[in-house]
Amino acid sequence: MGGEFNGNKARKLEYFLKADLRGIKRVVSYGSSQSNAMYSISLFAKIKELEFYYVVSSLNSNLADNPIGNFKFALENGMQIFIDKDREQKARELASEEDSLLINEGVWQKEAEMGFISQAKEIESLANKHSKTFDIFLPSGTGTSAAFLAKHTKFDVFTCPCVGDAKYLKSEILALDPNSKVQILNPPKKYHYGDLKFELYEIWQEILKETGIEFDLIYDPVGLLTLFANLDRFKNEILYIHQGGILGNISQKIRYERKIKMREMR
Ligand SMILES: *Cc1c(COP(=O)(O)O)cnc(C)c1O
């Protein structure tokens, strides 16, 4: 299946994985062509023996001819791809029948909450076992993970935007939990989703070398730089949450290597 069902996307899909889906024949979603959510939903659909329709706004011809990374493995799991400039609208159309389950881009929705109740409990028992108090940090896309983890843990939760700015992230979080106490930190500078920047690749490589842990190449470099730039905000031991996404590194690494070869970076 090209990887496992893990990371925060598995947490987000826990509710659907356990739900009674009798009468449902297909899952419909939308988003970017290399998204970790897309891959995880493809695996979920395969496990549940459902069709999977996925709508992208555009599809680069390179990727269409030579699928790699999340896109390749999602296709292998049976994903059927649709291309439409208004991907959300098209997905809503495709999901209009009763036998379809629509999942929002990045699984930004209330059903994602259940998985983070479990995660909060796991963190609490880890803290109890070692008599620790944590400040939790995790980088955000939609903010779903940060919002629901913060809702169910007694510890302070910090995050940063990796897609869009802090204001946008805050509105996405408040839509899921109007009383959210998540603390949003600003990255040292503004990054766009999937940006290829020298300092992002550098911190990712450094951490890999020092710890042997492979982090995601899209969210985590922004998260790590933000964390290091804001150390004065933390009062307790920092618990950094690894949220999976390693399969997505295949394509992002190729993009970086191509750019380094062309000496275009910096
Ligand atoms: C999806 C993803 C995120 C962002 O999660 P949100 O709940 O959308 O904020 C962060 N890191 C990794 C590795 C991801 O795959």
The ligand as an SDF file (V2000), in Angstrom:
LIG
                    3D

 15 15  0  0  0  0  0  0  0  0999 V2000
   -1.5650   17.5540    7.3510 C   0  0  0  0  0  0  0  0  0  0  0  0
   -0.2970   17.7970    8.0710 C   0  0  0  0  0  0  0  0  0  0  0  0
   -0.1410   18.8920    8.9390 C   0  0  0  0  0  0  0  0  0  0  0  0
   -1.2350   19.9080    9.1560 C   0  0  0  0  0  0  0  0  0  0  0  0
   -2.3050   19.4120    9.9190 O   0  0  0  0  0  0  0  0  0  0  0  0
   -3.6090   20.3040   10.1830 P   0  0  0  0  0  0  0  0  0  0  0  0
   -4.4350   19.4950   11.0920 O   0  0  0  0  0  0  0  0  0  0  0  0
   -4.2610   20.5160    8.8400 O   0  0  0  0  0  0  0  0  0  0  0  0
   -3.1640   21.6040   10.7540 O   0  0  0  0  0  0  0  0  0  0  0  0
    1.0720   19.0400    9.5910 C   0  0  0  0  0  0  0  0  0  0  0  0
    2.0940   18.1730    9.4080 N   0  0  0  0  0  0  0  0  0  0  0  0
    1.9730   17.1050    8.5820 C   0  0  0  0  0  0  0  0  0  0  0  0
    3.1490   16.2080    8.4170 C   0  0  0  0  0  0  0  0  0  0  0  0
    0.7820   16.8870    7.8880 C   0  0  0  0  0  0  0  0  0  0  0  0
    0.6830   15.8400    7.0620 O   0  0  0  0  0  0  0  0  0  0  0  0
  1  2  1  0
  2  3  1  0
  2 14  2  0
  3  4  1  0
  3 10  2  0
  4  5  1  0
  5  6  1  0
  6  7  2  0
  6  8  1  0
  6  9  1  0
 10 11  1  0
 11 12  2  0
 12 13  1  0
 12 14  1  0
 14 15  1  0
M  END
$$$$
